[in-house]
Amino acid sequence: MAFRASFDCLWCGSSHACRTPDDLEGWAQLCPDCVGKAGENGFLRFRLRQALTDRGAAASTSDLSPPQAPGPAPGPTGDLDTEMLAYYEARAPEYDDWYLRRGRYARGPVHDAAWNAELDVAGRWLDALPIHGEIVELAAGTGWWSPLLASKGELSIYDAVPATLDRARERLVAHRLRAHIHVRDAWAEPDRAVDAVFTGFWLSHVPRARLDEFLGIVRRWLKPGGTFAFIDSLLDPQSSATDHPTPAADASVRRLDDGREFTIVKVYYEPTELEAAFTRAGFVRAQVLTTGRFFLTGSARASPE
């Protein structure tokens, strides 16, 4: 992330102005109070580690290269990506309320029954997929699908938000299952080739302009003939919390139980749109289906070399 001389703290929202370009706060986009709390908060620790890396890389570049005119300010997509990390770190304790239709996500017996039935359809679809061997789950969140995947092969689960991975670890332990669990951004380049990759409700957080880029990353994760599978969202007014505004322009405003608001990328892709993107990225046998109102299920195979 680029240095910002003034910003609203990603965690508490307070405004802060840096004194020098070396101020770590400007690289982390965290106010001094939140920097001081990093020892007790996973997201703040993650932001500080990344800020140290970014500041060090910038210093190395300036030592080796002649001065250049400042580039443009960070664009809206980068800002939304950063805000999404903060959102999911803060939302981790209440994230499963969405799956379970609790609290603000309860929509009445008729809609909730339909939701539960379609969630079961999605789970049975994933369970029936012939995936095995080494499996990578990107953007695993709280690990709702991780136990099912861990029962199919050797699972590695990755997410950029430490707090959600803590929940995923607890879920796996409760099921007496194991997985390799690491903090890792879904956009990071693969470090090996595996038999299968899965994402749950992540493609809808990939901006349309970057969909081909992300599917290229997935393709590089896979061995020839390996499987990519995903479950994601359809646009339905009863899917989100009762106090969430209607999504617009591929973005959504999300509120937490404590009233904090975040704006995140949320793209509701059509099945044909995704199938075409899979083909462009070098996949074959792509198939994207709907469960009815709420979910997409899809899979594709990496083309043989």
C-alpha positions as CSV (number, residue, x, y, z in Angstrom):
1,M,0.0,0.0,0.0
2,A,1.3,3.5,-0.9
3,F,2.1,6.0,1.8
4,R,-0.6,8.6,2.6
5,A,0.3,11.8,4.4
6,S,-3.3,12.2,5.7
7,F,-5.9,9.6,6.1
8,D,-8.8,8.2,8.2
9,C,-7.6,5.3,10.3
10,L,-8.7,2.0,8.8
11,W,-9.6,0.7,12.3
12,C,-11.1,3.4,14.3
13,G,-11.9,6.0,11.6
14,S,-10.1,9.0,13.3
15,S,-8.3,11.4,11.0
16,H,-4.5,11.6,11.2
17,A,-1.8,13.7,9.4
18,C,1.8,12.4,9.2
19,R,4.8,14.6,9.9
20,T,7.3,12.9,7.6
21,P,7.2,10.3,4.8
22,D,8.9,7.8,7.1
23,D,6.0,7.8,9.6
24,L,4.8,4.2,9.9
25,E,1.3,5.4,10.5
26,G,1.1,6.7,6.9
27,W,2.2,3.4,5.5
28,A,-0.2,1.4,7.7
29,Q,-3.0,4.0,7.5
30,L,-3.5,3.5,11.2
31,C,-3.6,6.3,13.8
32,P,-1.0,6.3,16.6
33,D,-3.5,4.9,19.1
34,C,-4.3,1.9,17.0
35,V,-0.6,1.3,16.2
36,G,-0.1,1.1,19.9
37,K,-2.8,-1.6,20.2
38,A,-1.2,-3.8,17.5
39,G,0.0,-6.3,20.1
40,E,-3.6,-7.3,21.0
41,N,-5.2,-7.2,17.6
42,G,-4.5,-9.5,14.6
43,F,-5.6,-7.1,11.9
44,L,-3.5,-4.3,13.4
45,R,-0.5,-6.6,13.5
46,F,-1.0,-7.6,9.9
47,R,-1.2,-4.0,8.8
48,L,2.0,-3.0,10.7
49,R,3.9,-6.0,9.2
50,Q,2.7,-5.0,5.7
51,A,3.5,-1.3,6.3
52,L,7.1,-2.2,7.4
53,T,7.5,-4.2,4.2
54,D,6.1,-1.5,2.0
55,R,8.2,1.2,3.7
56,G,11.4,-0.9,3.3
57,A,10.7,-1.6,-0.3
58,A,10.2,2.1,-1.0
59,A,13.4,3.0,0.7
60,S,15.3,0.4,-1.3
61,T,13.8,1.7,-4.6
62,S,14.7,5.3,-3.7
63,D,18.3,4.3,-3.0
64,L,18.7,2.7,-6.4
65,S,16.6,5.0,-8.7
66,P,16.6,8.7,-9.5
67,P,13.8,10.8,-8.0
68,Q,10.5,10.6,-9.8
69,A,7.4,12.7,-9.8
70,P,4.8,11.4,-7.4
71,G,2.3,9.0,-8.9
72,P,-1.4,9.3,-8.7
73,A,-3.2,8.8,-5.4
74,P,-4.4,5.3,-4.7
75,G,-7.5,4.5,-6.7
76,P,-10.9,3.5,-5.4
77,T,-10.4,-0.2,-5.9
78,G,-7.3,-0.3,-3.7
79,D,-9.1,1.7,-1.0
80,L,-12.0,-0.7,-1.1
81,D,-9.7,-3.7,-0.8
82,T,-8.1,-2.2,2.3
83,E,-11.5,-1.3,3.8
84,M,-12.7,-4.9,3.1
85,L,-9.8,-6.3,5.2
86,A,-10.7,-4.0,8.1
87,Y,-14.4,-5.0,7.7
88,Y,-13.8,-8.7,7.8
89,E,-11.4,-8.4,10.8
90,A,-14.1,-6.5,12.7
91,R,-16.9,-8.7,11.5
92,A,-15.2,-12.1,12.4
93,P,-17.1,-12.6,15.7
94,E,-20.5,-12.1,14.0
95,Y,-19.8,-13.4,10.5
96,D,-21.5,-16.8,10.9
97,D,-24.8,-15.0,11.8
98,W,-25.1,-14.6,8.0
99,Y,-24.9,-18.3,7.4
100,L,-27.2,-19.1,10.3
101,R,-29.8,-16.4,9.7
102,R,-29.4,-14.9,13.2
103,G,-30.0,-11.4,14.5
104,R,-30.1,-8.8,11.7
105,Y,-29.9,-11.6,9.1
106,A,-33.1,-13.3,10.1
107,R,-35.7,-12.6,7.4
108,G,-38.7,-14.5,8.6
109,P,-39.6,-18.2,8.3
110,V,-40.4,-18.3,4.6
111,H,-37.2,-16.6,3.4
112,D,-35.0,-18.3,6.0
113,A,-36.3,-21.7,5.1
114,A,-35.5,-21.1,1.5
115,W,-32.0,-19.9,2.5
116,N,-31.3,-23.0,4.6
117,A,-32.6,-25.3,1.8
118,E,-30.3,-23.7,-0.8
119,L,-27.3,-23.6,1.6
120,D,-27.8,-27.4,2.0
121,V,-28.0,-27.8,-1.8
122,A,-24.7,-25.9,-2.1
123,G,-23.1,-28.1,0.5
124,R,-24.2,-31.3,-1.0
125,W,-23.0,-30.1,-4.4
126,L,-19.5,-29.4,-3.0
127,D,-19.5,-32.7,-1.2
128,A,-20.2,-34.6,-4.4
129,L,-17.4,-33.0,-6.3
130,P,-14.6,-35.6,-7.1
131,I,-11.8,-33.4,-5.6
132,H,-9.0,-35.0,-3.6
133,G,-5.2,-34.8,-3.0
134,E,-3.8,-31.4,-2.0
135,I,-6.5,-28.7,-1.7
136,V,-6.1,-25.0,-1.3
137,E,-9.0,-22.8,0.1
138,L,-8.4,-19.2,-0.7
139,A,-10.1,-16.4,1.3
140,A,-11.4,-19.1,3.7
141,G,-12.9,-16.6,6.2
142,T,-14.3,-18.4,9.2
143,G,-14.0,-21.8,7.6
144,W,-17.6,-22.7,7.0
145,W,-16.7,-25.0,4.2
146,S,-13.3,-26.1,5.5
147,P,-14.3,-29.2,7.4
148,L,-16.0,-30.6,4.3
149,L,-12.8,-29.9,2.3
150,A,-10.5,-31.3,4.9
151,S,-12.4,-34.6,4.8
152,K,-11.5,-34.8,1.0
153,G,-7.8,-34.3,1.1
154,E,-4.8,-32.5,2.6
155,L,-6.2,-29.0,3.0
156,S,-4.4,-25.6,3.3
157,I,-6.6,-22.7,4.2
158,Y,-5.5,-19.1,3.6
159,D,-7.0,-15.7,4.4
160,A,-5.6,-12.2,4.8
161,V,-7.5,-11.6,8.0
162,P,-6.1,-13.4,11.1
163,A,-9.3,-13.1,13.2
164,T,-11.4,-15.1,10.7
165,L,-8.7,-17.8,10.6
166,D,-8.9,-18.2,14.3
167,R,-12.6,-19.0,13.9
168,A,-11.8,-21.5,11.1
169,R,-9.2,-23.2,13.3
170,E,-11.9,-23.6,16.1
171,R,-14.3,-25.1,13.6
172,L,-11.8,-27.7,12.3
173,V,-10.9,-28.6,15.9
174,A,-14.5,-29.1,16.7
175,H,-14.8,-31.5,13.8
176,R,-11.5,-33.3,14.8
177,L,-10.0,-32.4,11.5
178,R,-6.7,-30.8,10.5
179,A,-5.5,-28.3,8.0
180,H,-2.5,-26.0,7.3
181,I,-3.7,-22.5,8.3
182,H,-1.8,-19.4,7.3
183,V,-2.3,-15.7,6.8
184,R,-2.0,-15.2,3.0
185,D,-3.8,-12.8,0.6
186,A,-5.9,-14.5,-2.1
187,W,-4.0,-12.3,-4.7
188,A,-0.6,-13.7,-3.7
189,E,1.2,-15.7,-6.4
190,P,1.1,-19.5,-5.9
191,D,4.1,-21.2,-4.3
192,R,3.3,-24.7,-5.7
193,A,0.8,-26.6,-7.8
194,V,-2.1,-28.4,-6.2
195,D,-5.0,-30.7,-7.2
196,A,-7.9,-28.4,-6.3
197,V,-8.6,-24.8,-5.3
198,F,-11.9,-23.6,-3.6
199,T,-13.3,-20.2,-2.8
200,G,-16.4,-19.5,-0.9
201,F,-18.0,-16.1,-1.5
202,W,-14.8,-14.6,-2.7
203,L,-15.3,-14.2,-6.5
204,S,-18.0,-11.6,-5.7
205,H,-15.3,-9.6,-4.0
206,V,-13.1,-9.6,-7.1
207,P,-13.7,-6.4,-9.2
208,R,-14.9,-7.1,-12.8
209,A,-11.8,-5.4,-14.2
210,R,-9.6,-7.9,-12.2
211,L,-11.6,-11.1,-12.7
212,D,-9.3,-12.4,-15.4
213,E,-6.3,-11.6,-13.3
214,F,-7.6,-13.5,-10.4
215,L,-8.6,-16.5,-12.4
216,G,-5.1,-16.5,-13.9
217,I,-3.7,-16.8,-10.3
218,V,-6.1,-19.8,-9.7
219,R,-4.9,-21.4,-12.9
220,R,-1.3,-21.1,-11.8
221,W,-2.2,-22.8,-8.5
222,L,-3.5,-25.9,-10.3
223,K,-1.8,-28.9,-11.7
224,P,-2.9,-29.7,-15.3
225,G,-6.4,-31.2,-15.0
226,G,-6.9,-29.8,-11.5
227,T,-10.2,-28.5,-10.3
228,F,-11.3,-25.0,-9.3
229,A,-14.7,-24.9,-7.4
230,F,-16.5,-22.0,-5.9
231,I,-19.8,-21.1,-4.1
232,D,-20.9,-17.5,-4.3
233,S,-23.8,-15.0,-4.1
234,L,-26.7,-14.3,-6.2
235,L,-28.4,-10.9,-5.8
236,D,-31.5,-11.3,-3.7
237,P,-32.9,-8.6,-1.4
238,Q,-33.4,-11.1,1.5
239,S,-29.7,-12.3,1.4
240,S,-28.1,-9.6,3.5
241,A,-28.8,-8.0,6.8
242,T,-32.1,-6.1,7.3
243,D,-30.2,-2.7,7.7
244,H,-27.9,-3.1,4.7
245,P,-28.6,-0.7,1.8
246,T,-29.2,-2.1,-1.7
247,P,-25.9,-2.8,-3.4
248,A,-25.0,-0.5,-6.3
249,A,-22.2,-0.1,-8.8
250,D,-20.5,-3.3,-7.7
251,A,-20.1,-2.1,-4.2
252,S,-22.0,-2.6,-0.9
253,V,-22.3,-0.7,2.3
254,R,-22.1,-3.1,5.2
255,R,-23.0,-2.4,8.9
256,L,-21.8,-4.3,12.0
257,D,-23.8,-4.9,15.1
258,D,-22.0,-2.0,16.8
259,G,-23.1,0.4,14.0
260,R,-19.8,0.8,12.2
261,E,-20.1,1.0,8.4
262,F,-17.7,-0.2,5.6
263,T,-17.9,-0.1,1.8
264,I,-16.7,-3.2,0.1
265,V,-16.5,-4.6,-3.4
266,K,-19.5,-6.9,-4.1
267,V,-20.1,-8.0,-7.7
268,Y,-23.0,-10.2,-8.5
269,Y,-21.7,-12.1,-11.5
270,E,-24.0,-13.9,-14.0
271,P,-23.3,-17.6,-14.7
272,T,-22.5,-17.0,-18.4
273,E,-20.2,-14.2,-17.5
274,L,-18.1,-16.5,-15.3
275,E,-18.1,-19.3,-17.7
276,A,-16.7,-17.0,-20.4
277,A,-14.0,-15.8,-18.0
278,F,-13.0,-19.4,-17.2
279,T,-12.5,-20.1,-20.8
280,R,-10.3,-16.9,-21.2
281,A,-8.2,-18.0,-18.3
282,G,-7.4,-21.4,-19.7
283,F,-10.0,-23.6,-18.0
284,V,-12.2,-26.3,-19.7
285,R,-15.5,-28.0,-18.7
286,A,-16.6,-24.9,-16.9
287,Q,-20.1,-25.0,-15.5
288,V,-21.8,-22.4,-13.3
289,L,-25.3,-23.1,-11.9
290,T,-27.7,-21.4,-9.4
291,T,-29.4,-23.0,-6.4
292,G,-32.4,-20.8,-7.1
293,R,-32.5,-17.4,-5.3
294,F,-29.3,-17.1,-3.2
295,F,-26.2,-19.0,-4.5
296,L,-24.0,-19.8,-7.4
297,T,-22.1,-23.0,-7.6
298,G,-19.4,-23.5,-10.2
299,S,-16.4,-25.6,-11.2
300,A,-13.9,-25.8,-14.0
301,R,-10.8,-27.9,-14.9
302,A,-7.4,-26.5,-15.6
303,S,-6.6,-27.4,-19.2
304,P,-4.0,-30.2,-19.7
305,E,-0.6,-29.1,-20.8
